[in-house]
Amino acid sequence: MADQSKRHTKVTTSHWGAFEVDVEADRIIATRPFVEDPAPSAIAKAIPAAVHHRSRVARPSIRRGWLEGRRHEGRGSDPFVELPWDEALDIAAQEIDRIRKTHGNEAIFGGSYGWGSAGRFHHAQSQIHRFLNSIGGYIASFGSYSTGCAQAIMPHVFGVNFLSLLYEHQDSWQTILEHTETLVMFGGINAKNAQVSMGGITRHETLSWFDRFAEKGMHCLNIGPQRGDAPAGCDWMPLRPGSDTALMLALAYVLEREGLADQAFLQSHCVGYDQFRPYLMGESDGVPKTPDWAAPLCGVVADDIRALARRMATTRTLITVAWSLQRAEHGEQPYWMSAVLAAMLGQIGLPGGGVGYGYGAIGGVGKSLLGLSGMTLPQLTNPVTTFIPVARIGDMLRNPGATYDFNGHQMRYPDIRLIYWAGGNPYHHHQDLNALHDAWQKPETVIVNEPWWTATAQRADIVFPATTPYEREDIGRTNLDDYLFHMPQLIPPVGAARDDYEIFCGLAQRLGAGTTFSEGRSAADWTEALYADYRTAALEKGVLVPTLDDLKARNWVRLPIEEEGPNQTLFAPFRADPANHPLPTPSGRIEIFSATIAGFGYPDCPGHPVWLPPTEWLGTATEAAPLHLVSPQPGDKLHSQLECALADAAGARPAPLLIHPEDAKARGVNTGDLLRVFNARGACRARAQVSDAILQGVVALPTGAWMGRPREEIDPNGNPNVLTQDRGTSRLGQGCAAHSALVEVAHLRD
């Protein structure tokens, strides 16, 4: 590295965007917004304090109870013993070897998430999966907590991989501006969520697009329990959580009843409307899905439903659906039903019309860019074919050998003896964390690579201190952004931290797979090779990317990959000629009724969209748990990252709980009061924020607070996932159902 004795400034990037970093005497002392970002995220302000925080893992550490007697119990409460790197690596390699030889690689679960770094080589998910594949494989997971349910259901409806649909084919903001007249946002479009994106989002522009929508006179309607889920100026239709499908059905009923449905499109581009219509009109179950039927379920006036349906049918309408809707019990239904509703309007394939998913969920959706491939570390081939849906790890640990249904298959949970986690914090994103803590005691060994003593690291047996993105060199790029960054090593590793790559090289060498894993390359060698492949692929598409040396000298460049004018509208070729451009569904058309899904025989996800009330929602509220809890993403960080520093600020924790004035009044609560939020699964502290920007009967507690010690009477910081239920969305998707939870709130003194 260069001499760090003098102050210097460099630009780096992250999942929440680029920023300038001031370094002096091997310390990050300040950050500032990137000059080309019109609305920079404030998240980077916490980086100096977080990188040098007292909660950093200083040296390799092994839990005393495991080290002395291989005891499972005590995770989360036992002290740790610090060891030299070589000794700790020897112990970990010997344990991995013992597990794979005694129980097979099917006994190893490789946990990770992709949000550890925006850098392409030091991508924890790629690193850990490559390592585990190099030593014989591991149990993998399907999907993500954010979109796992949608990833299961949408290929049945459109025949398209959900992530491909999301990132490559949806209308750009420019197309929406030019063509959309009515923007109907189920779950809103929240600029708070759009401040982050996979691989980074350099120019934060979501709010500026809504300013342009307002200037044009576009009608923007936010449908959901919180006014703040859409930018100021949007109309708000308050909706009870979990009732979106009922509202969509009622809108569809009006279209059919009043002759507003596009019957020609339904016949030419869809299959199954004839099977769906009898349910919609009540001919098959005796319950017409009228606005009067939906009104008490949704909390929306029936005449408002009728007026909205008529407006949608007589204007160019884009229906957008937030990721939050499918993070609930029966989350498949609103995603499927939104497609049916858009098909009934007959606007799928028209610019600015139809349906879109995930606008505002991450910052990259809505950008119109030429996709460039490359800069991905090969993960090798996993010889183990068994996997689990990502949100079912708790069930897997509790029920080894048990059978369960998933997307048409009957599967069996593996018997996991070793968990290796890197680049993620399951004690942030999983549900019913007290139950997860109990299940977490069952494996024989838990190994974690982690920069900080998070709740996950505290519940491990072996903890390797990992570097942060600011302590290593990398390249930042993504297909969702038109900027390319050299991410310089800004400071030396803190304490005894090592890169994930170096850690896995040490383990692979001890396990006889050193060459397989590393191919004899250093981290710098890999970066050069991956960048060369990326540059070659870009040239094949006519894009001149600077050499690596040039990029290092310049620090960052903006690539000429923004496409002129609107991008291709989703399903436009299919709309124009369904015979010659069929969808990759069994029928080649949009599947309003899916014979495939019907054949699965799942009562919680039949052959067409239906209204299925959640187990926990306001319709089942009790005196003990009368309030519906939603747990949105935080606005001050990405997931739980940097929380160690953010929580140090006076009054920052416990996390704020948004509560309606009438609900607050009934409990004698005022803004700033300390609260106990609780149900049968657990309890946490929170600080009251009284506002009419949330529907009465609903409370919102953002995720991201680090969970406290195991089985505490009350979680001190306000982690809502001690309250959420660990239930799959359905047998089809088995996704995360975090937004289906009931709670009660009281003063902390009570």
LOMAR-455031 format. One record per residue (C-alpha): x negated, y negated, z negated; residue in one letter. Coordinates in steps of 0.2 Angstrom, whole numbers, padded with zeros to 4 digits, always signed. Layout:
<recs>
XYZa;...
</recs>
This chain:
<recs>
+0000+0000+0000m;-0005-0018+0002a;-0011-0027-0013d;+0004-0030-0025q;-0005-0044-0036s;+0003-0058-0026k;+0021-0061-0023r;+0027-0056-0006h;+0044-0054+0003t;+0051-0040+0014k;+0068-0036+0021v;+0075-0018+0018t;+0092-0011+0021t;+0104+0000+0011s;+0122+0007+0012h;+0129-0010+0007w;+0118-0020+0020g;+0101-0028+0022a;+0093-0040+0010f;+0077-0049+0006e;+0066-0042-0008v;+0053-0052-0018d;+0039-0041-0026v;+0026-0047-0038e;+0014-0036-0048a;+0022-0020-0043d;+0039-0025-0048r;+0054-0030-0038i;+0059-0047-0046i;+0073-0054-0035a;+0084-0050-0020t;+0092-0062-0008r;+0105-0060+0006p;+0100-0056+0024f;+0099-0071+0035v;+0110-0064+0049e;+0124-0057+0037d;+0139-0069+0037p;+0147-0062+0021a;+0133-0052+0012p;+0138-0040-0002s;+0133-0045-0020a;+0128-0027-0024i;+0109-0030-0021a;+0108-0042-0035k;+0107-0027-0047a;+0092-0019-0039i;+0078-0027-0049p;+0085-0022-0065a;+0091-0005-0060a;+0074+0000-0052v;+0064-0004-0068h;+0078+0001-0080h;+0074+0010-0096r;+0086+0024-0090s;+0073+0029-0076r;+0067+0048-0078v;+0049+0045-0082a;+0042+0062-0080r;+0047+0080-0076p;+0059+0085-0090s;+0066+0102-0095i;+0080+0104-0108r;+0073+0112-0124r;+0087+0125-0126g;+0084+0131-0109w;+0065+0131-0110l;+0064+0140-0127e;+0078+0153-0124g;+0086+0150-0107r;+0102+0145-0116r;+0116+0139-0105h;+0125+0130-0119e;+0119+0113-0124g;+0119+0105-0107r;+0123+0086-0110g;+0118+0086-0128s;+0101+0095-0130d;+0085+0085-0130p;+0072+0086-0115f;+0054+0091-0116v;+0042+0082-0103e;+0030+0092-0094l;+0016+0090-0081p;+0022+0091-0063w;+0013+0107-0059d;+0019+0116-0074e;+0037+0110-0071a;+0036+0115-0053l;+0029+0132-0057d;+0044+0135-0069i;+0057+0129-0057a;+0050+0140-0043a;+0049+0155-0054q;+0067+0153-0059e;+0073+0150-0041i;+0064+0166-0036d;+0071+0176-0050r;+0089+0171-0045i;+0087+0174-0027r;+0079+0191-0030k;+0091+0196-0043t;+0107+0189-0037h;+0104+0184-0019g;+0104+0167-0011n;+0123+0168-0012e;+0121+0164-0030a;+0113+0147-0026i;+0124+0131-0024f;+0116+0117-0015g;+0125+0101-0021g;+0122+0084-0013s;+0130+0069-0006y;+0124+0058+0008g;+0124+0041-0001w;+0107+0042-0010g;+0098+0032+0003s;+0101+0023+0020a;+0084+0029+0026g;+0085+0043+0039r;+0070+0054+0033f;+0072+0052+0014h;+0090+0058+0016h;+0093+0069+0000a;+0106+0079+0008q;+0095+0084+0023s;+0080+0087+0012q;+0089+0099-0001i;+0098+0108+0013h;+0082+0111+0023r;+0073+0117+0008f;+0086+0129+0003l;+0088+0136+0020n;+0069+0138+0021s;+0070+0150+0006i;+0084+0160+0012g;+0100+0149+0011g;+0113+0143-0001y;+0132+0141-0004i;+0137+0125+0006a;+0152+0114+0005s;+0165+0108+0018f;+0170+0090+0019g;+0169+0076+0007s;+0178+0069-0008y;+0183+0054+0003s;+0190+0063+0018t;+0190+0082+0015g;+0209+0084+0016c;+0210+0074+0032a;+0195+0084+0039q;+0206+0099+0037a;+0223+0093+0044i;+0219+0081+0058m;+0210+0094+0070p;+0227+0103+0070h;+0236+0088+0075v;+0225+0080+0087f;+0212+0094+0090g;+0198+0081+0086v;+0185+0082+0073n;+0191+0069+0060f;+0174+0061+0058l;+0172+0060+0077s;+0189+0052+0079l;+0185+0040+0065l;+0168+0034+0071y;+0168+0035+0090e;+0185+0033+0097h;+0196+0021+0087q;+0201+0004+0093d;+0188-0010+0090s;+0193-0026+0080w;+0192-0035+0096q;+0204-0023+0104t;+0216-0025+0089i;+0214-0044+0090l;+0218-0045+0109e;+0233-0033+0109h;+0241-0029+0092t;+0256-0039+0086e;+0261-0029+0071t;+0247-0021+0059l;+0255-0009+0047v;+0242-0004+0034m;+0247+0011+0023f;+0235+0009+0008g;+0229-0008+0015g;+0212-0012+0023i;+0201-0018+0008n;+0185-0028+0012a;+0178-0022-0005k;+0177-0005+0002n;+0171-0011+0019a;+0155-0019+0011q;+0147-0001+0012v;+0145+0011+0026s;+0135+0027+0030m;+0118+0021+0035g;+0122+0003+0031g;+0132-0011+0038i;+0122-0026+0042t;+0135-0039+0046r;+0150-0039+0035h;+0164-0046+0046e;+0181-0038+0040t;+0187-0054+0032l;+0183-0064+0047s;+0193-0053+0058w;+0208-0055+0047f;+0206-0074+0048d;+0207-0072+0067r;+0222-0061+0066f;+0230-0075+0056a;+0226-0088+0068e;+0234-0077+0082k;+0250-0075+0072g;+0248-0056+0070m;+0260-0049+0057h;+0249-0039+0044c;+0258-0029+0032l;+0249-0020+0017n;+0260-0005+0010i;+0254+0001-0006g;+0253-0002-0025p;+0240-0016-0025q;+0241-0033-0017r;+0222-0034-0017g;+0220-0019-0005d;+0222-0031+0010a;+0215-0048+0013p;+0224-0064+0007a;+0237-0069+0019g;+0244-0052+0023c;+0262-0048+0018d;+0264-0035+0004w;+0276-0021+0003m;+0274-0013-0015p;+0275+0006-0014l;+0274+0019-0027r;+0259+0030-0026p;+0262+0047-0018g;+0278+0041-0008s;+0270+0036+0008d;+0277+0051+0017t;+0295+0047+0011a;+0293+0030+0018l;+0286+0036+0035m;+0300+0048+0036l;+0313+0035+0033a;+0305+0023+0046l;+0306+0038+0058a;+0324+0041+0054y;+0328+0023+0059v;+0319+0025+0076l;+0328+0041+0080e;+0345+0036+0074r;+0345+0019+0083e;+0338+0026+0099g;+0321+0017+0097l;+0310+0033+0098a;+0301+0035+0114d;+0309+0052+0119q;+0299+0052+0135a;+0282+0051+0126f;+0288+0064+0114l;+0292+0076+0128q;+0277+0073+0139s;+0263+0071+0126h;+0269+0081+0111c;+0275+0098+0105v;+0287+0102+0091g;+0298+0087+0090y;+0313+0098+0092d;+0308+0108+0077q;+0304+0092+0067f;+0320+0082+0071r;+0332+0094+0062p;+0322+0091+0046y;+0321+0072+0049l;+0340+0071+0052m;+0345+0083+0037g;+0352+0096+0048e;+0340+0110+0042s;+0340+0105+0023d;+0356+0094+0021g;+0345+0079+0016v;+0344+0066+0030p;+0328+0056+0028k;+0337+0039+0028t;+0331+0023+0021p;+0344+0024+0007d;+0336+0041+0003w;+0318+0035+0003a;+0322+0018-0007a;+0322+0026-0024p;+0307+0037-0021l;+0297+0023-0014c;+0303+0008-0023g;+0307-0001-0007v;+0323-0009-0002v;+0332+0001+0011a;+0336-0014+0022d;+0317-0019+0022d;+0313-0001+0028i;+0326-0003+0043r;+0319-0021+0047a;+0301-0014+0048l;+0306+0001+0059a;+0314-0011+0071r;+0299-0023+0071r;+0287-0008+0074m;+0298-0002+0089a;+0299-0019+0097t;+0281-0025+0096t;+0264-0018+0099r;+0261-0009+0083t;+0245-0001+0075l;+0248+0010+0060i;+0232+0011+0050t;+0230+0024+0035v;+0218+0022+0021a;+0207+0037+0015w;+0216+0035-0002s;+0232+0042+0004l;+0224+0059+0008q;+0215+0059-0009r;+0231+0065-0018a;+0242+0080-0020e;+0250+0085-0003h;+0238+0072+0005g;+0239+0081+0022e;+0257+0075+0024q;+0255+0056+0026p;+0241+0059+0038y;+0251+0071+0048w;+0267+0060+0047m;+0258+0044+0052s;+0253+0053+0068a;+0271+0058+0071v;+0278+0041+0067l;+0265+0033+0080a;+0270+0046+0093a;+0289+0042+0090m;+0284+0024+0094l;+0276+0030+0110g;+0261+0018+0108q;+0247+0031+0106i;+0234+0028+0120g;+0239+0010+0122l;+0226-0004+0117p;+0230-0010+0100g;+0244+0002+0097g;+0246+0020+0090g;+0237+0025+0074v;+0220+0023+0066g;+0212+0030+0051y;+0199+0023+0039g;+0199+0004+0044y;+0191-0004+0029g;+0186+0012+0021a;+0168+0009+0027i;+0161-0006+0036g;+0157+0003+0052g;+0175+0007+0058v;+0180-0006+0070g;+0163-0009+0078k;+0161-0006+0097s;+0144+0001+0099l;+0135+0012+0111l;+0130+0027+0101g;+0112+0032+0100l;+0107+0049+0093s;+0092+0054+0083g;+0083+0051+0067m;+0090+0066+0058t;+0079+0079+0049l;+0083+0096+0055p;+0090+0107+0041q;+0086+0124+0049l;+0099+0138+0049t;+0108+0143+0033n;+0109+0162+0033p;+0122+0162+0020v;+0139+0159+0029t;+0150+0157+0013t;+0155+0140+0008f;+0168+0131-0003i;+0179+0115+0000p;+0168+0102-0008v;+0181+0097-0021a;+0183+0115-0028r;+0166+0116-0037i;+0175+0117-0054g;+0186+0131-0048d;+0171+0140-0041m;+0162+0139-0058l;+0177+0144-0068r;+0183+0158-0057n;+0168+0168-0049p;+0175+0182-0037g;+0193+0175-0037a;+0202+0173-0020t;+0210+0157-0014y;+0217+0150+0002d;+0209+0137+0013f;+0215+0132+0031n;+0222+0149+0036g;+0208+0159+0028h;+0208+0169+0012q;+0192+0166+0004m;+0182+0171-0012r;+0173+0160-0024y;+0155+0165-0026p;+0146+0169-0042d;+0135+0155-0044i;+0119+0157-0055r;+0109+0142-0050l;+0114+0124-0045i;+0102+0113-0037y;+0108+0095-0035w;+0100+0080-0026a;+0106+0063-0021g;+0122+0063-0029g;+0132+0062-0046n;+0146+0074-0047p;+0151+0067-0064y;+0156+0052-0054h;+0166+0059-0040h;+0173+0075-0047h;+0190+0076-0056q;+0194+0081-0074d;+0176+0079-0080l;+0179+0087-0097n;+0184+0103-0088a;+0170+0102-0076l;+0158+0100-0091h;+0164+0116-0098d;+0163+0125-0081a;+0145+0118-0079w;+0139+0128-0094q;+0141+0144-0085k;+0127+0145-0072p;+0110+0151-0078e;+0101+0136-0072t;+0104+0118-0066v;+0090+0108-0057i;+0092+0090-0052v;+0081+0077-0043n;+0086+0060-0049e;+0079+0043-0052p;+0090+0039-0068w;+0097+0049-0083w;+0114+0049-0075t;+0128+0061-0083a;+0122+0074-0070t;+0104+0073-0075a;+0109+0074-0094q;+0118+0090-0090r;+0104+0098-0081a;+0090+0111-0086d;+0076+0104-0076i;+0075+0086-0070v;+0063+0080-0057f;+0060+0061-0057p;+0064+0055-0039a;+0059+0039-0031t;+0072+0026-0026t;+0072+0019-0008p;+0061+0005-0013y;+0047+0016-0018e;+0044+0025-0001r;+0044+0021+0017e;+0058+0025+0029d;+0068+0020+0044i;+0086+0013+0042g;+0098+0016+0056r;+0116+0022+0060t;+0128+0024+0075n;+0140+0012+0065l;+0127-0003+0066d;+0117-0012+0079d;+0102-0016+0068y;+0087-0005+0066l;+0075-0007+0051f;+0058-0002+0045h;+0061+0001+0026m;+0043-0003+0019p;+0037+0004+0003q;+0040-0011-0008l;+0032-0005-0025i;+0023+0011-0030p;+0033+0025-0038p;+0040+0021-0055v;+0033+0032-0069g;+0029+0049-0062a;+0042+0049-0048a;+0040+0058-0032r;+0049+0058-0016d;+0062+0072-0013d;+0051+0078+0001y;+0036+0080-0010e;+0046+0089-0023i;+0053+0101-0011f;+0036+0104-0002c;+0029+0109-0019g;+0043+0121-0023l;+0043+0128-0005a;+0024+0131-0006q;+0026+0141-0022r;+0040+0151-0014l;+0030+0156+0001g;+0040+0144+0013a;+0028+0129+0013g;+0025+0130+0032t;+0043+0134+0036t;+0049+0119+0026f;+0036+0106+0030s;+0029+0112+0047e;+0012+0105+0041g;+0018+0087+0042r;+0017+0073+0030s;+0032+0061+0027a;+0024+0049+0038a;+0021+0063+0052d;+0040+0067+0051w;+0045+0049+0052t;+0034+0046+0067e;+0041+0062+0076a;+0059+0058+0072l;+0057+0040+0078y;+0049+0046+0094a;+0064+0057+0098d;+0076+0043+0094y;+0067+0031+0105r;+0067+0043+0119t;+0085+0046+0118a;+0089+0028+0118a;+0078+0025+0133l;+0089+0039+0142e;+0104+0028+0139k;+0095+0012+0145g;+0091+0005+0128v;+0073-0001+0125l;+0069+0002+0106v;+0052-0005+0100p;+0038+0006+0096t;+0036+0011+0078l;+0021+0000+0076d;+0031-0015+0083d;+0046-0011+0072l;+0034-0011+0057k;+0027-0028+0062a;+0044-0035+0065r;+0053-0027+0050n;+0069-0027+0059w;+0077-0029+0076v;+0095-0031+0083r;+0098-0018+0097l;+0108-0023+0112p;+0121-0009+0110i;+0136-0019+0106e;+0148-0015+0121e;+0155-0029+0131e;+0174-0031+0128g;+0185-0019+0119p;+0180-0001+0118n;+0189+0013+0126q;+0206+0015+0117t;+0209+0031+0107l;+0217+0044+0118f;+0219+0032+0133a;+0214+0046+0146p;+0226+0058+0138f;+0240+0046+0138r;+0237+0042+0157a;+0236+0060+0162d;+0240+0073+0149p;+0238+0087+0161a;+0221+0083+0167n;+0215+0076+0150h;+0223+0087+0137p;+0219+0087+0119l;+0209+0101+0112p;+0224+0108+0102t;+0232+0125+0106p;+0246+0116+0116s;+0234+0102+0123g;+0246+0089+0116r;+0249+0081+0099i;+0256+0094+0088e;+0271+0087+0078i;+0275+0105+0074f;+0260+0117+0073s;+0263+0135+0076a;+0246+0138+0069t;+0249+0130+0052i;+0267+0138+0051a;+0258+0155+0053g;+0248+0152+0038f;+0264+0153+0027g;+0259+0139+0015y;+0274+0132+0006p;+0264+0117+0001d;+0259+0113+0019c;+0273+0120+0031p;+0273+0119+0050g;+0278+0100+0052h;+0276+0085+0040p;+0288+0085+0025v;+0291+0076+0009w;+0283+0085-0005l;+0283+0076-0022p;+0267+0077-0032p;+0266+0086-0048t;+0261+0070-0056e;+0269+0054-0050w;+0281+0041-0056l;+0295+0053-0052g;+0289+0065-0065t;+0283+0052-0078a;+0286+0056-0096t;+0286+0047-0112e;+0269+0054-0116a;+0262+0049-0098a;+0273+0035-0091p;+0260+0026-0079l;+0253+0031-0063h;+0234+0030-0062l;+0225+0025-0046v;+0206+0025-0046s;+0199+0015-0032p;+0181+0012-0027q;+0172-0001-0037p;+0168-0018-0030g;+0152-0021-0039d;+0142-0006-0033k;+0142+0009-0022l;+0150+0024-0031h;+0140+0025-0047s;+0124+0018-0041q;+0115+0004-0051l;+0128+0006-0065e;+0114+0007-0078c;+0110-0011-0074a;+0127-0017-0071l;+0133-0010-0088a;+0120-0020-0097d;+0129-0037-0094a;+0139-0043-0109a;+0157-0038-0108g;+0154-0028-0092a;+0160-0012-0100r;+0171-0004-0102p;+0178-0005-0085a;+0193-0016-0081p;+0211-0009-0080l;+0223-0018-0069l;+0240-0018-0077i;+0257-0026-0073h;+0263-0040-0084p;+0279-0030-0089e;+0269-0015-0093d;+0257-0025-0103a;+0271-0034-0112k;+0279-0018-0117a;+0263-0013-0126r;+0258-0030-0133g;+0243-0031-0121v;+0234-0046-0115n;+0220-0049-0103t;+0203-0045-0112g;+0210-0032-0124d;+0201-0016-0127l;+0212-0002-0122l;+0213+0017-0124r;+0219+0026-0108v;+0223+0044-0110f;+0233+0059-0106n;+0231+0078-0110a;+0215+0079-0100r;+0205+0066-0109g;+0204+0048-0114a;+0193+0033-0110c;+0191+0015-0115r;+0195+0000-0103a;+0197-0018-0104r;+0214-0025-0099a;+0216-0036-0084q;+0235-0042-0083v;+0241-0046-0066s;+0256-0046-0055d;+0245-0040-0040a;+0249-0022-0045i;+0266-0013-0045l;+0275-0011-0061q;+0272+0007-0068g;+0255+0008-0060v;+0238+0005-0067v;+0221+0004-0058a;+0204+0009-0065l;+0190+0009-0053p;+0177+0023-0053t;+0159+0022-0055g;+0156+0020-0074a;+0144+0033-0080w;+0152+0047-0091m;+0147+0047-0109g;+0142+0062-0119r;+0152+0079-0117p;+0169+0081-0125r;+0168+0064-0134e;+0185+0059-0142e;+0185+0044-0129i;+0174+0041-0114d;+0166+0024-0119p;+0163+0016-0102n;+0179+0019-0093g;+0177+0033-0081n;+0194+0037-0074p;+0189+0055-0069n;+0191+0061-0087v;+0209+0058-0083l;+0212+0064-0065t;+0218+0082-0062q;+0206+0095-0053d;+0219+0101-0041r;+0218+0104-0022g;+0228+0094-0011t;+0236+0110-0004s;+0231+0127+0001r;+0227+0120+0019l;+0215+0106+0014g;+0210+0110-0004q;+0204+0092-0005g;+0202+0080-0019c;+0219+0075-0027a;+0212+0061-0039a;+0226+0049-0035h;+0240+0060-0042s;+0238+0057-0061a;+0249+0050-0075l;+0242+0042-0091v;+0247+0031-0105e;+0239+0015-0111v;+0238+0008-0129a;+0227-0004-0139h;+0211+0004-0144l;+0214+0002-0162r;+0230+0013-0160d;
</recs>
